């Protein structure tokens, strides 16, 4: 039997595929882009998730589906794309899973279903009200509802994993990274805020621009440094496999991510020391990013033990930085 991994060409999905192959599983990938992996136990279907015929081919002979793929955007203009991929696509994949009579569904949701940036309380646990404030978070909550509907009506054991923000360690010091570039580096951050139409943030960032590449320690309008979870991809893969394998995971929703959030006031000076880049502190309009999500439930129930701390990730990122600058 085959384990289907959607988002198989992505940051997390590609590593889940490899982990499953390493333990001897038959794996099928389903994504818009090919993974391009040549392995006797791997096949892939390259198509959008809302392609019903493609979903049927991907799920043929499946014993389980790890629905990890999604379209990510926080731009209002991308709302249609978000719903096609994350809602319609999820519905069609679940219908194909029902037809294939799979034995388990593992669904990658997001902490944005709570929402993280304006929580009712912290640390955020799985009992926190689900009140998404972003279009992306809304589509993930709708996906959760579709999974639970399928579980009730088709009797398929299902697991929901609310993903932390995830990075490959090597990306942390890459200004070209989709996430780390605008999170930590001055010029990518300016471009991001321009795309969002945040003119006040752009103005604040440009005030510290002296024409050199630089890192940015972001704080809110009251001078509070940003704090958020950043989880290494390898720790995410370990949690996903627990969701697939563990009997106690069935019917549950779990926060999946690092135990401790990253305080930018601690991490950015480390990054500056590694790179030799100047570090600018910028107070940005608004409340800023500041949250702590608890992974206590998955630790207690499934024995999850993340091992890649931010210090360890920065250490690996430093090696990648040195190689690219040599």
PAZAPA-4460 file (N, C-alpha, C; in steps of 0.05 Angstrom, whole numbers, plus 32768, in hexadecimal, padded with zeros to 4 digits):
% residues 326
    n_x    n_y    n_z   ca_x   ca_y   ca_z    c_x    c_y    c_z   seq   type   mol
   8011   7FE8   8000   8000   8000   8000   8012   8019   8000     1      X     A
   8006   802F   7FF7   8015   8048   7FF3   800D   805E   8006     2      X     A
   8020   806D   8010   801B   8085   8020   801D   809D   800D     3      X     A
   8008   80AC   800B   8008   80C4   7FFA   8010   80DC   8009     4      X     A
   8022   80EC   7FFE   802B   8105   800A   8025   811B   7FF7     5      X     A
   8012   812D   7FFF   800E   8145   7FEF   8022   815A   7FF7     6      X     A
   8027   816C   7FE4   803D   8180   7FE9   8058   8172   7FE9     7      X     A
   805B   815D   7FD9   8072   814C   7FD9   808C   815A   7FCF     8      X     A
   8089   8170   7FC1   80A1   817F   7FB8   80A8   8195   7FCB     9      X     A
   8099   8199   7FE1   809D   81AF   7FF3   80B3   81AB   8008    10      X     A
   80B7   81BF   8018   80CB   81BF   802D   80C7   81A7   8040    11      X     A
   80AF   81A3   8049   80A9   818D   805C   80A3   8173   804D    12      X     A
   8091   8175   8039   8088   815D   802B   809F   814D   801F    13      X     A
   80B3   815B   8013   80C9   814C   8007   80D8   813C   801B    14      X     A
   80DB   8146   8033   80EA   8138   8048   80D9   8122   8054    15      X     A
   80BF   8125   8055   80AD   810F   805E   80AF   80F8   804A    16      X     A
   80AE   80FF   8030   80B1   80EA   801C   80CA   80DA   8020    17      X     A
   80E1   80E8   8024   80FA   80DA   8028   80FA   80C9   8041    18      X     A
   80EE   80D3   8057   80ED   80C4   8070   80DD   80AB   806C    19      X     A
   80C7   80AC   805E   80B6   8095   8059   80C4   8080   8048    20      X     A
   80D2   808A   8033   80E1   8077   8022   80F8   806A   8032    21      X     A
   8104   8079   8044   811A   806E   8053   8111   8058   8065    22      X     A
   80F8   8058   806D   80EE   8042   807E   80DF   802D   806E    23      X     A
   80E1   802E   8053   80D8   8018   8042   80BC   801B   8038    24      X     A
   80AF   8032   803A   8094   8036   8031   8092   803A   8013    25      X     A
   807B   8034   8007   8074   803D   7FED   8067   8058   7FEF    26      X     A
   8070   806B   7FDF   8068   8087   7FE2   805F   8092   7FC8    27      X     A
   8049   80A2   7FC8   8040   80B1   7FB1   803F   80CE   7FB8    28      X     A
   804C   80DF   7FA8   804B   80FC   7FAC   8036   8109   7F9B    29      X     A
   802B   811E   7FA4   8016   812D   7F96   801B   814B   7F9B    30      X     A
   8023   8159   7F85   802A   8175   7F88   8029   8183   7F6D    31      X     A
   8029   819D   7F6E   802A   81AD   7F55   8045   81AB   7F47    32      X     A
   805A   81A6   7F57   8075   81A4   7F4C   8080   8188   7F50    33      X     A
   8090   817E   7F3E   809C   8163   7F42   80B2   8164   7F57    34      X     A
   80B4   8150   7F67   80CA   814D   7F79   80E3   8143   7F6A    35      X     A
   80DE   8134   7F55   80F4   812B   7F44   8105   8116   7F51    36      X     A
   80F9   8106   7F62   8107   80F1   7F71   8105   80D7   7F62    37      X     A
   811C   80CB   7F5C   811C   80B1   7F4F   8120   809B   7F64    38      X     A
   810B   808D   7F69   810C   8078   7F7E   80F7   8063   7F76    39      X     A
   80FE   804A   7F79   80EC   8034   7F70   80D2   8033   7F80    40      X     A
   80D2   803F   7F98   80BA   803E   7FA8   80AB   8059   7FA8    41      X     A
   80B2   806A   7F95   80A5   8085   7F95   809A   808A   7F79    42      X     A
   8081   8094   7F79   8075   809F   7F61   8068   80BA   7F68    43      X     A
   8062   80CA   7F54   8056   80E4   7F5A   8042   80EC   7F45    44      X     A
   802F   80FC   7F4E   801B   8108   7F3C   801F   8126   7F3E    45      X     A
   8024   8133   7F28   8029   8150   7F27   8010   815E   7F1C    46      X     A
   8002   816C   7F2E   7FE9   8179   7F27   7FDF   8189   7F3F    47      X     A
   7FCC   819C   7F3B   7FC0   81AA   7F51   7FAE   8198   7F62    48      X     A
   7FAB   819E   7F7B   7F9C   818D   7F8D   7F7E   818B   7F86    49      X     A
   7F74   81A0   7F78   7F57   819F   7F71   7F52   8191   7F56    50      X     A
   7F66   8183   7F4C   7F63   8173   7F33   7F59   8158   7F3C    51      X     A
   7F3F   8152   7F38   7F33   813A   7F43   7F40   8121   7F37    52      X     A
   7F45   8121   7F1D   7F50   8109   7F11   7F6C   8104   7F1B    53      X     A
   7F7C   8119   7F1F   7F97   8116   7F29   7F97   810C   7F46    54      X     A
   7F84   8117   7F56   7F81   810E   7F71   7F7B   80F0   7F72    55      X     A
   7F6A   80E7   7F61   7F63   80CB   7F5F   7F7C   80BA   7F59    56      X     A
   7F8C   80C3   7F46   7FA5   80B4   7F3F   7FB8   80B4   7F57    57      X     A
   7FBB   80CA   7F64   7FCE   80CC   7F7B   7FC5   80B9   7F91    58      X     A
   7FAB   80B7   7F96   7FA1   80A8   7FAD   7F9C   808A   7FA6    59      X     A
   7FA0   8083   7F8D   7F9B   8067   7F86   7FAD   8054   7F96    60      X     A
   7FA0   8041   7FA4   7FAF   802D   7FB4   7FBB   8038   7FCD    61      X     A
   7FB1   804F   7FD7   7FBD   805C   7FEE   7FB3   804F   8008    62      X     A
   7FC5   804D   801B   7FBF   8044   8036   7FBB   805C   8049    63      X     A
   7FC8   8072   8043   7FC6   808A   8053   7FCD   80A2   8042    64      X     A
   7FC3   80BA   804A   7FCB   80D2   803C   7FD4   80E7   8051    65      X     A
   7FEB   80F2   804C   7FF6   8108   805B   7FF1   8121   804A    66      X     A
   7FDC   8130   8051   7FD5   8148   8041   7FE4   8160   804C    67      X     A
   7FFD   8163   8042   800F   8178   804C   8010   8190   803A    68      X     A
   8007   818D   8021   800A   81A3   800E   7FF5   81B8   8012    69      X     A
   7FFC   81D1   800B   7FEA   81E8   800D   7FF5   81FF   7FFD    70      X     A
   7FE4   8211   7FF6   7FEC   822B   7FEA   7FEE   823F   8001    71      X     A
   8004   824D   8003   8008   8260   8019   800A   827C   800E    72      X     A
   7FFA   828E   8018   7FFC   82AA   8011   7FEC   82BA   8026    73      X     A
   7FF5   82D3   802A   7FE7   82E5   803C   7FDE   82FE   802E    74      X     A
   7FDC   82FC   8013   7FD3   8312   8003   7FB6   830E   7FFC    75      X     A
   7FA6   8324   7FFF   7F89   8322   7FFA   7F84   831A   7FDE    76      X     A
   7F95   8321   7FCB   7F91   831A   7FAF   7F93   82FC   7FAA    77      X     A
   7F9E   82ED   7FBD   7FA1   82D0   7FB9   7F8B   82C0   7FC6    78      X     A
   7F75   82CC   7FCE   7F60   82BD   7FDC   7F55   82A7   7FCB    79      X     A
   7F50   82AC   7FB1   7F45   8297   7FA0   7F59   827F   7F9E    80      X     A
   7F72   8285   7F9B   7F86   826F   7F99   7F87   825F   7FB3    81      X     A
   7F85   826D   7FCA   7F86   8260   7FE4   7F6E   824C   7FE6    82      X     A
   7F57   8255   7FDE   7F3F   8244   7FE2   7F3F   822C   7FCE    83      X     A
   7F49   8231   7FB5   7F4A   821B   7FA2   7F5D   8205   7FAC    84      X     A
   7F75   820E   7FB5   7F89   81FA   7FBD   7F82   81ED   7FD8    85      X     A
   7F7B   81FE   7FEC   7F7A   81F5   8007   7F5F   81EB   8010    86      X     A
   7F4A   81F4   8002   7F2F   81EB   800A   7F24   81D8   7FF5    87      X     A
   7F21   81E1   7FDC   7F18   81CF   7FC7   7F2B   81B7   7FC3    88      X     A
   7F46   81BD   7FC3   7F59   81A8   7FC0   7F58   8194   7FD7    89      X     A
   7F55   819E   7FEF   7F53   818B   8006   7F3A   817A   8004    90      X     A
   7F23   8187   7FFC   7F0B   8177   7FF9   7F0E   8161   7FE5    91      X     A
   7F1A   8167   7FCE   7F1D   8153   7FB9   7F31   813D   7FC2    92      X     A
   7F46   8144   7FCF   7F59   8130   7FD9   7F4B   811E   7FED    93      X     A
   7F3B   8129   7FFE   7F2C   8119   8012   7F18   8106   8005    94      X     A
   7F0B   8110   7FF0   7EF8   80FF   7FE2   7F07   80E7   7FD5    95      X     A
   7F1F   80ED   7FCA   7F2F   80D8   7FBE   7F39   80C4   7FD4    96      X     A
   7F3F   80CF   7FEB   7F48   80BE   8001   7F31   80AC   800B    97      X     A
   7F19   80B6   800A   7F02   80A6   8012   7EFD   8090   7FFE    98      X     A
   7F00   8097   7FE4   7EFC   8082   7FCF   7F11   806D   7FD1    99      X     A
   7F2A   8074   7FD9   7F3F   8061   7FDB   7F3E   8051   7FF6   100      X     A
   7F2C   805A   8008   7F2A   804D   8022   7F44   804C   8031   101      X     A
   7F51   8064   8033   7F6A   8066   8041   7F66   8060   805F   102      X     A
   7F7C   8059   806C   7F7A   8052   8088   7F80   8069   809B   103      X     A
   7F8B   807F   8090   7F90   8096   80A1   7F94   80AF   8090   104      X     A
   7F8A   80C6   809A   7F8F   80E0   808E   7F9E   80F1   80A3   105      X     A
   7FB5   80FD   809B   7FC3   8110   80AB   7FC2   812B   809C   106      X     A
   7FB7   813F   80A9   7FB2   8159   809C   7FC4   816E   80A9   107      X     A
   7FD2   817D   8098   7FE3   8193   80A1   7FD2   81AC   80A2   108      X     A
   7FCB   81B4   80BA   7FBD   81CD   80BF   7FD2   81E2   80C7   109      X     A
   7FCA   81F7   80D5   7FDC   820D   80DB   7FD5   821A   80F6   110      X     A
   7FE9   8225   8103   7FE3   8235   811B   7FD3   824D   8115   111      X     A
   7FD0   8255   80FC   7FC0   826C   80F5   7FA2   8268   80F8   112      X     A
   7F9A   824F   80FE   7F7E   824B   8104   7F76   8256   811F   113      X     A
   7F89   825E   8130   7F81   8267   814B   7F77   8283   814D   114      X     A
   7F83   8298   8146   7F9D   829C   8138   7FB3   82A2   814B   115      X     A
   7FCC   829D   8142   7FE3   82A0   8153   7FE9   82BD   815C   116      X     A
   7FE6   82CF   8149   7FEE   82EB   814F   7FDC   82FA   8162   117      X     A
   7FC3   82F2   8165   7FB1   82FF   8178   7FA3   82EA   8188   118      X     A
   7FB2   82DA   8198   7FA5   82C5   81A7   7F95   82CF   81BE   119      X     A
   7F82   82BF   81C7   7F73   82C5   81E0   7F85   82C1   81F8   120      X     A
   7F97   82AD   81F7   7FA9   82A8   820D   7FC2   829A   8202   121      X     A
   7FD7   829A   8212   7FF0   828C   820B   7FFA   827C   8223   122      X     A
   8008   8266   821E   800D   825A   8204   7FF3   824F   81F8   123      X     A
   7FF3   8250   81DE   7FDB   8247   81CF   7FDB   8228   81CE   124      X     A
   7FC5   821D   81D8   7FC2   8200   81D7   7FAB   81F8   81C4   125      X     A
   7FA6   81DF   81C2   7F92   81D5   81AE   7F76   81DC   81B6   126      X     A
   7F72   81E5   81CE   7F57   81ED   81D7   7F51   820B   81D1   127      X     A
   7F65   8218   81C7   7F61   8235   81C1   7F4B   8238   81AB   128      X     A
   7F3A   824C   81AD   7F26   8250   8198   7F33   8253   817D   129      X     A
   7F25   8248   8169   7F2F   8249   814D   7F22   8261   813F   130      X     A
   7F31   8277   813E   7F27   8290   8133   7F3C   829B   811F   131      X     A
   7F3F   828F   8108   7F53   8299   80F5   7F4E   82B6   80ED   132      X     A
   7F64   82C4   80E8   7F63   82E0   80E0   7F6F   82E4   80C5   133      X     A
   7F7B   82D0   80B9   7F87   82D2   809F   7F78   82C0   808B   134      X     A
   7F77   82C7   8071   7F6B   82B5   805E   7F77   8299   805E   135      X     A
   7F92   8298   8062   7F9F   827E   8063   7F95   826E   807B   136      X     A
   7F94   827B   8092   7F8A   826D   80AA   7F6D   8263   80A6   137      X     A
   7F5D   8273   8099   7F41   826B   8094   7F40   8252   8083   138      X     A
   7F51   8251   806E   7F50   8239   805D   7F5A   8220   806C   139      X     A
   7F6C   8223   807E   7F75   820C   808E   7F60   8203   80A1   140      X     A
   7F51   8215   80AD   7F3B   820D   80BE   7F25   81FF   80AF   141      X     A
   7F1F   8209   8097   7F0C   81FB   8086   7F16   81DF   807F   142      X     A
   7F30   81DD   807A   7F3C   81C3   8075   7F38   81B0   808D   143      X     A
   7F3C   81BA   80A5   7F38   81AA   80BD   7F1B   81A0   80BE   144      X     A
   7F08   81B1   80B8   7EEC   81A9   80B8   7EE6   8193   80A3   145      X     A
   7EF3   8196   808C   7EEF   8181   8078   7EFB   8166   8081   146      X     A
   7F12   8167   808E   7F1E   814E   8098   7F0B   8141   80AD   147      X     A
   7F01   8151   80C0   7EEF   8146   80D4   7ED5   813C   80C8   148      X     A
   7ECB   8149   80B3   7EB3   8140   80A6   7EB9   8124   8099   149      X     A
   7ED0   8122   808C   7ED7   8108   8080   7EDA   80F2   8095   150      X     A
   7EE6   80FA   80AB   7EEA   80E6   80C1   7ECF   80DC   80CB   151      X     A
   7EBB   80EF   80CE   7EA1   80E7   80D8   7E92   80D6   80C3   152      X     A
   7E92   80DE   80AA   7E81   80D2   8096   7E8D   80B9   8089   153      X     A
   7EA7   80B9   8087   7EB5   80A2   807A   7EC2   8090   808D   154      X     A
   7EC4   8099   80A6   7ED1   8088   80BB   7EEF   8085   80B8   155      X     A
   7EFC   8099   80AB   7F19   8097   80A7   7F27   80A4   80BF   156      X     A
   7F38   8095   80CD   7F47   80A1   80E4   7F58   80B9   80DA   157      X     A
   7F56   80CF   80E8   7F63   80E8   80DF   7F72   80F6   80F5   158      X     A
   7F86   8104   80ED   7F97   8113   8100   7F9B   812F   80F4   159      X     A
   7F98   8144   8105   7F9D   815F   80FC   7FB6   8169   810B   160      X     A
   7FC9   8174   80FC   7FE2   817F   8106   7FE2   819D   8100   161      X     A
   7FE1   81AE   8114   7FE2   81CB   810F   8000   81D3   810F   162      X     A
   8009   81D8   80F7   8026   81DC   80F3   802F   81F7   80FE   163      X     A
   8046   81F6   810B   8056   820E   8111   8062   8218   80F7   164      X     A
   806C   8231   80F8   807C   823B   80E2   8095   8229   80E0   165      X     A
   809C   8221   80C8   80B1   820D   80C3   80C7   8218   80B1   166      X     A
   80DF   8211   80B7   80F6   8219   80A6   810A   8202   80A5   167      X     A
   8117   8200   808E   8131   81F1   808D   8145   8203   809B   168      X     A
   8156   81F8   80AC   816A   8208   80BA   817B   8219   80A7   169      X     A
   8182   820D   8090   8193   821B   807D   8186   8234   8072   170      X     A
   816B   8236   8073   815D   824D   8069   815F   8266   807B   171      X     A
   8165   8262   8094   8163   8278   80A7   8173   8290   809F   172      X     A
   818A   828C   8093   819C   82A2   808B   819D   82A5   806D   173      X     A
   8187   829F   8060   8185   82A2   8043   8173   82B9   803C   174      X     A
   817D   82D0   8033   816B   82E6   802D   8158   82E1   8016   175      X     A
   815D   82CC   8007   814B   82C4   7FF1   8135   82B1   7FFA   176      X     A
   8135   82A8   8013   8121   8296   801D   8106   82A4   801E   177      X     A
   80F1   8295   8016   80D5   82A0   8016   80CE   82AA   8032   178      X     A
   80D6   829B   8047   80CF   82A3   8062   80E5   82B4   806F   179      X     A
   80FE   82A9   8070   8113   82B6   807F   811C   82D1   8073   180      X     A
   811A   82D3   8059   8122   82EC   804C   8113   8304   8058   181      X     A
   80F9   8305   8055   80EA   831C   8060   80E7   831C   807E   182      X     A
   80ED   8306   808B   80EB   8306   80A8   8104   8312   80B5   183      X     A
   811C   830E   80AA   8134   8315   80B7   8145   832A   80A7   184      X     A
   8142   832C   808D   8154   833D   807D   8146   8356   8074   185      X     A
   8154   836C   8074   8149   8387   806F   813B   8389   8054   186      X     A
   8149   8384   803F   813E   838A   8024   8127   8377   801D   187      X     A
   8129   835D   8023   8111   834C   801E   80F9   8355   802F   188      X     A
   80FE   835F   8047   80E9   8367   8059   80DB   8380   804D   189      X     A
   80EB   8393   8043   80E0   83AA   8036   80CE   83A2   801F   190      X     A
   80D8   8390   800E   80C8   8387   7FF7   80AE   837A   8000   191      X     A
   80AF   836A   8015   8097   835C   801F   8083   8371   8029   192      X     A
   808B   8384   8038   8079   8398   8043   806E   83AA   802D   193      X     A
   807D   83AF   8018   8073   83BE   8001   805C   83AE   7FF4   194      X     A
   8060   8393   7FF1   804C   8382   7FE5   8032   8382   7FF5   195      X     A
   8035   8383   8010   801E   8384   8021   8011   839F   8022   196      X     A
   801E   83B3   8018   8013   83CE   8019   8016   83DB   8034   197      X     A
   802A   83D3   8044   802E   83DE   805F   8042   83F5   805D   198      X     A
   8038   840C   8055   804A   8422   8050   8059   842C   8069   199      X     A
   804C   842B   8080   8059   8434   8099   8070   8421   80A0   200      X     A
   806C   8407   809C   8082   83F4   80A1   8099   83F8   808D   201      X     A
   8092   83FD   8074   80A7   8402   8060   80B7   841B   8068   202      X     A
   80AA   842F   8070   80B7   8448   8078   80CA   8443   808F   203      X     A
   80C1   8434   80A4   80D2   842E   80BB   80EA   841E   80B3   204      X     A
   80E7   840B   80A1   80FD   83FA   8098   8111   840A   8087   205      X     A
   8107   841C   8076   8119   842B   8065   8129   843F   8075   206      X     A
   8120   8447   808C   812F   845A   809C   8149   844F   80A6   207      X     A
   814B   8434   80A8   8165   8429   80B2   8176   841F   809B   208      X     A
   816D   8423   8082   817C   8419   806B   8193   842C   8065   209      X     A
   81AC   8422   8068   81C3   8432   8061   81D1   8427   8049   210      X     A
   81C3   8418   8039   81CE   840D   8020   81DC   83F3   8022   211      X     A
   81DC   83E7   803A   81EA   83CD   803E   81D5   83B7   8044   212      X     A
   81DC   839F   803C   81CC   8388   8044   81CC   8387   8063   213      X     A
   81B5   8381   806E   81B3   8382   808B   819E   836F   8095   214      X     A
   81A0   8368   80AF   818B   8359   80BD   817A   836D   80CD   215      X     A
   8161   8364   80D2   814E   8375   80E1   8143   8366   80F9   216      X     A
   8146   8373   8110   8138   836A   8128   811D   8378   812A   217      X     A
   8108   836A   8124   80ED   8376   8122   80E1   8377   813E   218      X     A
   80D6   838F   8145   80C7   8393   815E   80AD   839F   8157   219      X     A
   809A   839E   8169   8080   83AB   8164   8081   83C8   816A   220      X     A
   806B   83D6   8168   806B   83F3   816B   8072   83FC   8188   221      X     A
   8071   83E9   819B   8078   83EF   81B6   8094   83E6   81BE   222      X     A
   80A3   83DC   81AA   80BE   83D3   81AF   80C1   83B7   81B9   223      X     A
   80AC   83A7   81B6   80AD   838B   81BF   80B8   837A   81A7   224      X     A
   80CE   836C   81AB   80D9   835B   8195   80C5   8345   818D   225      X     A
   80C6   833E   8174   80B5   8329   816A   80BD   830E   8177   226      X     A
   80A9   82FD   817B   80AE   82E2   8185   809B   82CE   8178   227      X     A
   80A5   82B8   816D   8094   82A5   815F   80A3   828A   815F   228      X     A
   8094   8275   8158   80A0   825B   8155   80AC   8258   8139   229      X     A
   80C4   824E   8138   80D1   8246   811F   80DB   8229   8123   230      X     A
   80D0   8216   8114   80D6   81FA   8119   80E5   81EF   8101   231      X     A
   80FA   81E0   8108   810A   81D3   80F3   80FA   81BE   80E5   232      X     A
   80FE   81BC   80CB   80EF   81A9   80BA   80F1   818C   80C5   233      X     A
   8109   8185   80CF   810D   816A   80D8   80FC   8163   80F0   234      X     A
   80F7   8177   8101   80E5   8172   8118   80C8   8170   810F   235      X     A
   80C1   817E   80FA   80A6   817C   80EF   80A1   8160   80E3   236      X     A
   80B5   8156   80D5   80B3   813B   80C9   80AE   8126   80DF   237      X     A
   80BD   8129   80F5   80BA   8116   810A   809E   8116   8116   238      X     A
   8092   812E   8118   8077   8130   8122   8062   8125   810F   239      X     A
   8066   812A   80F5   8054   811F   80E1   8053   8101   80E1   240      X     A
   806B   80F5   80E4   806C   80D8   80E5   805E   80CC   80FE   241      X     A
   8060   80DB   8114   8051   80D3   812B   8033   80D4   8126   242      X     A
   802A   80E8   8118   800E   80EB   8111   8004   80D4   80FF   243      X     A
   8016   80CB   80EE   8010   80B4   80DC   800F   809A   80EB   244      X     A
   8022   8096   80FE   8026   807B   8109   8018   8076   8124   245      X     A
   8014   808B   8133   800C   8087   814F   7FEE   8084   8152   246      X     A
   7FE5   806F   8160   7FC9   806A   8164   7FBB   8081   8173   247      X     A
   7FCA   808C   8187   7FBE   80A1   8197   7FBA   80BC   8188   248      X     A
   7FC4   80BE   8170   7FC1   80D6   8161   7FA6   80D9   8154   249      X     A
   7F98   80C2   8150   7F7F   80C2   8141   7F6A   80D3   814F   250      X     A
   7F5D   80E3   813F   7F47   80F4   8149   7F50   810D   8157   251      X     A
   7F6A   8112   8158   7F74   8128   8167   7F7F   813E   8155   252      X     A
   7F81   8156   8160   7F8F   816C   8154   7FA7   8174   8166   253      X     A
   7FBE   8179   815A   7FD6   817F   8169   7FE4   8198   815E   254      X     A
   7FEE   81A8   8170   8001   81BC   8168   801C   81AE   8162   255      X     A
   8027   81B2   814B   8041   81A5   8144   8056   81BB   8140   256      X     A
   8069   81BB   8151   807E   81CF   814E   8092   81CE   8164   257      X     A
   80A5   81E1   8164   80BA   81E2   8178   80AE   81E8   8193   258      X     A
   80BC   81DF   81A8   80B2   81E3   81C3   80B3   8200   81CB   259      X     A
   80C8   820E   81C4   80CB   822A   81CC   80CA   823D   81B4   260      X     A
   80BD   8254   81B7   80BD   8268   81A2   80D8   8276   81A0   261      X     A
   80DD   8282   8189   80F6   8290   8184   80F2   82AD   818B   262      X     A
   8102   82B8   819E   8102   82D4   81A4   8116   82E2   8191   263      X     A
   810B   82F3   8180   811C   8300   816C   8133   8310   8179   264      X     A
   812E   831A   8192   8143   8329   81A0   815B   8318   81A6   265      X     A
   8157   82FE   81A9   816D   82EB   81AD   8179   82E1   8193   266      X     A
   8167   82DA   8180   8171   82CD   8167   817F   82DF   8154   267      X     A
   8175   82F8   8151   8181   830A   813D   819E   8312   8143   268      X     A
   81A5   8318   815C   81C1   831C   8161   81D3   8304   815B   269      X     A
   81C9   82EC   815F   81D8   82D4   8158   81DD   82D4   8139   270      X     A
   81C7   82DA   812A   81C9   82DA   810D   81DD   82EF   8104   271      X     A
   81DC   8306   8110   81EF   831C   8109   820B   8314   810E   272      X     A
   8210   8306   8125   822B   82FE   812B   8236   82EA   8117   273      X     A
   8224   82D8   810D   822C   82C4   80FA   8232   82D0   80DF   274      X     A
   8221   82E3   80D6   8223   82EE   80BB   8235   8306   80B9   275      X     A
   8239   8314   80CF   8248   832C   80CD   8238   8344   80C2   276      X     A
   821E   8340   80BE   820D   8355   80B3   8205   8368   80CA   277      X     A
   8201   8381   80C3   81F6   8394   80D6   81DA   838B   80DE   278      X     A
   81D2   8391   80F7   81B8   838B   8102   81A9   83A4   8109   279      X     A
   8192   83A9   80FC   8182   83C1   8102   8169   83B9   8112   280      X     A
   8164   83C7   8127   814B   83C3   8136   8136   83D6   812C   281      X     A
   811F   83CB   8124   810A   83DB   8118   80EF   83D6   8126   282      X     A
   80E3   83EC   812F   80C8   83EA   813B   80B3   83ED   8125   283      X     A
   80A3   83D9   8121   8090   83D9   810C   8074   83DE   8116   284      X     A
   8063   83EA   8106   8047   83F0   810F   8038   83D7   8117   285      X     A
   8027   83D9   812B   8016   83C3   8133   8021   83B3   814A   286      X     A
   8011   839E   8151   8018   838E   8168   802F   837B   8164   287      X     A
   8035   8375   814B   804C   8364   8144   8046   8346   8149   288      X     A
   805A   8336   8144   8058   8319   8147   8062   8311   8162   289      X     A
   8051   8304   8172   8059   82FD   818D   8047   82E7   8197   290      X     A
   8050   82CE   8196   803F   82B8   819F   804F   82A0   81A8   291      X     A
   8042   828F   81B8   804E   8276   81C2   8038   8261   81BF   292      X     A
   803D   824D   81AE   802A   8237   81AB   8035   821E   81B9   293      X     A
   8024   8212   81C9   802C   81FB   81D9   802C   81E1   81C8   294      X     A
   8042   81D2   81C9   8042   81B7   81BD   8040   81A1   81D2   295      X     A
   8035   81A9   81EA   8033   8196   8200   8022   817D   81FA   296      X     A
   800D   8181   81EA   7FFB   816A   81E5   8009   8155   81D4   297      X     A
   8017   815C   81BF   8024   8148   81AE   803D   813D   81BD   298      X     A
   8049   814C   81CE   805F   8141   81DE   8055   812C   81F2   299      X     A
   803F   8133   81FF   8034   8121   8214   8027   8108   8208   300      X     A
   8017   810C   81F2   8007   80F5   81E8   8017   80E4   81D5   301      X     A
   8028   80F0   81C4   8036   80E0   81B0   8054   80DE   81B4   302      X     A
   805F   80EC   81C9   807B   80EA   81CE   808C   80FA   81BB   303      X     A
   8081   810F   81B0   8090   8121   819D   80A6   812F   81AC   304      X     A
   80BE   812F   81A0   80D5   813C   81AD   80E5   814C   8198   305      X     A
   80DF   8165   8193   80EF   8175   8180   810B   817A   818B   306      X     A
   811E   8179   8179   813A   817B   8182   8149   8192   8175   307      X     A
   813E   819F   8161   814C   81B4   8153   8144   81CF   815F   308      X     A
   8153   81D8   8173   814F   81F2   817E   8158   8208   816B   309      X     A
   8150   8221   8170   8158   8236   815E   8176   823A   815E   310      X     A
   8183   8236   8175   81A0   8238   8176   81AD   8224   8164   311      X     A
   81A2   820C   8164   81AD   81F7   8153   81A8   81FD   8136   312      X     A
   8191   8207   8130   818A   820F   8114   819C   8225   810A   313      X     A
   81A1   8239   811B   81B3   824F   8113   81CF   8245   810E   314      X     A
   81D8   8231   811E   81F2   8225   811A   81F4   8218   80FE   315      X     A
   81E0   820A   80F6   81E0   81FE   80DC   81DE   8213   80C6   316      X     A
   81CD   8227   80CA   81CB   823C   80B7   81E5   824B   80B3   317      X     A
   81F5   824D   80C8   820F   825B   80C6   8221   824C   80B3   318      X     A
   8220   8232   80B4   8231   8222   80A1   8229   8227   8084   319      X     A
   820F   8229   807F   8205   822E   8064   820D   824A   805C   320      X     A
   820B   825E   806E   8212   8279   8068   822F   827B   8060   321      X     A
   8241   826E   806F   825D   826E   8069   8264   8263   804E   322      X     A
   8256   824D   8047   825B   8241   802D   8252   8253   8016   323      X     A
   823B   8261   8019   8231   8272   8003   8242   828B   8000   324      X     A
   8250   8293   8015   825F   82AC   8014   827D   82A7   800F   325      X     A
   8285   828D   800E   82A1   8287   8009   82AA   828E   7FED   326      X     A
***
